[in-house]
Amino acid sequence: MNRRAAIKMLMGGAVALSGILPLSAIANFMGNLKADDAISKITGGKHTASADLKLKTPKLAENGSQVPVTVDATALTGVKSVFLIVHENLKPVAMRVDFESADVAAFASFRVKMGKPTKVTAIAHTANGFVTANGSTKVTKGGC
């Protein structure tokens, strides 16, 4: 192998690792905290329920490996980030979305894994503090 080929391999490996490391950091964002502890850590213990934050989850999910969830915070102003907490999961912080501008419509739709029937909490970090919305989903076939 010549020097040029070796440099290309090293650079390719560095590029691949640069994408993997941030994902593992995000996955370990809250470690193994229980759901209520994670909510307290995110909000500093100060949050209120709000009808302006909408959380949509299915009442019954046949496959827990791909449960559709929608968080709609478009009625709120100054949304900085949105979190999703799946209470019965081993790592309850299932999602975090940061918005670069407060002028962006804060809306997220995605699929998460749920191992068993669980309570789900959405948290929106706004300019005025933290607001929450709750839901629940029954899972017939676990995904975790």
C-alpha positions, 0 to 999 in steps of 0.5 A, a space after each residue: 500500500 502506498 502513502 496516498 492509499 493509507 492517507 485516504 483510508 485514515 481520512 475515511 475512517 475519521 469521517 466515519 467516526 465523526 458521524 458516530 461519536 455525536 450519535 453515541 453522545 446523544 444516546 447517552 444524554 440522560 444515561 439511565 435516569 428514570 423518566 421523572 428524574 429525566 424530566 426534572 433534570 431537563 426542566 429544573 423541576 419547573 414545568 406546567 401542563 399546556 393545551 398549546 403543546 399537542 402530543 399525538 400517540 396511538 392508543 394501541 400500537 401493534 408493533 412496539 418497534 415503530 410507534 408513530 409520535 407527533 409533537 406539535 408546538 406550533 401554538 407556542 412562541 419562542 420554542 427552543 427545543 422539544 423532548 420526548 420521554 417514554 416512561 417505561 423505556 430503559 433510556 426514557 429520553 427518546 428524542 430531542 429536537 433543537 430549533 435554531 430559530 424561535 421563528 421556526 414552526 416547532 413540529 416533529 413527527 417520528 417513530 420510537 421504540 416502546 417495549 411495553 404499555 407506557 406513559 409518554 411526555 412531551 416537553 417544550 422549552 420556550 422563552 417563557 419556561 418549560 411546558 409539558 403534554 402527556 399521553 399513553 400508548 398500549 403496545 401489543 408486541 414489544 420493540 425494545 
